[in-house]
Amino acid sequence: MTALIKRMQTPRIEIRKLFDLVRDDVMAATDRRQQPFSYGSVPGSEDFYFVGASQNAAK
């Protein structure tokens, strides 16, 4: 869960890219023994960010 929480706080990472980065973080942390699987259907018509650029500027 640490990799997900860390990446969710990073500004301007689109959710599909975020899950790819989390997978890479987990694989690196476990010497490639664990490979998280990303499953779901995120609509492709709009990008989704947990933290956008304007939210980051307010911090």
VEXVEX-816705 format. One record per residue (C-alpha): residue in three letters; x, y, z. Coordinates in Angstrom, 1 decimal, decimal comma, padded with zeros to 4 digits. Example, Ala and Ser with C-alpha at 12.3 -4.5 7.8 and 13.67 -1.06 7.14 Angstrom:
REM residues 2
logu;u;v;w
ALA;012,3;-004,5;007,8
SER;013,7;-001,1;007,1
***
This chain:
REM residues 59
logu;u;v;w
MET;000,0;000,0;000,0
THR;003,0;002,3;000,6
ALA;003,7;002,7;-003,1
LEU;000,1;003,6;-003,9
ILE;-000,1;006,2;-001,2
LYS;003,2;007,7;-002,2
ARG;002,2;008,0;-005,9
MET;-001,3;009,3;-005,1
GLN;000,3;012,4;-003,5
THR;002,4;013,2;-006,6
PRO;000,9;016,0;-008,6
ARG;-000,1;015,6;-012,3
ILE;000,2;011,8;-012,7
GLU;-002,8;010,5;-014,6
ILE;-004,4;007,5;-013,0
ARG;-003,4;005,0;-015,6
LYS;000,2;006,1;-015,4
LEU;000,0;006,1;-011,6
PHE;-000,9;002,4;-011,6
ASP;002,0;001,6;-013,9
LEU;004,4;003,5;-011,6
VAL;003,0;001,7;-008,5
ARG;003,5;-001,7;-010,3
ASP;007,1;-000,7;-011,1
ASP;007,7;000,5;-007,5
VAL;006,4;-002,8;-006,0
MET;008,4;-004,9;-008,4
ALA;011,6;-003,0;-007,5
ALA;010,9;-003,3;-003,8
THR;010,3;-007,0;-004,0
ASP;013,1;-007,9;-006,4
ARG;010,4;-008,7;-009,0
ARG;008,8;-011,4;-006,8
GLN;005,5;-009,5;-006,8
GLN;003,8;-008,0;-009,8
PRO;000,6;-006,1;-009,1
PHE;-002,1;-006,5;-011,7
SER;-004,1;-003,5;-012,7
TYR;-007,7;-004,4;-013,5
GLY;-010,5;-002,1;-014,3
SER;-012,1;000,1;-016,8
VAL;-011,2;003,8;-016,5
PRO;-013,1;005,9;-019,1
GLY;-010,7;007,2;-021,7
SER;-012,6;010,4;-022,6
GLU;-011,2;012,3;-019,6
ASP;-007,9;012,1;-017,6
PHE;-008,1;011,7;-013,8
TYR;-005,6;013,0;-011,3
PHE;-005,6;012,5;-007,5
VAL;-003,6;015,7;-007,2
GLY;-003,8;018,3;-010,0
ALA;-001,5;021,2;-010,6
SER;-003,7;023,7;-008,9
GLN;-004,0;021,6;-005,7
ASN;-000,2;021,4;-005,6
ALA;000,2;025,2;-005,8
ALA;-002,0;025,6;-002,7
LYS;000,3;023,5;-000,6
***
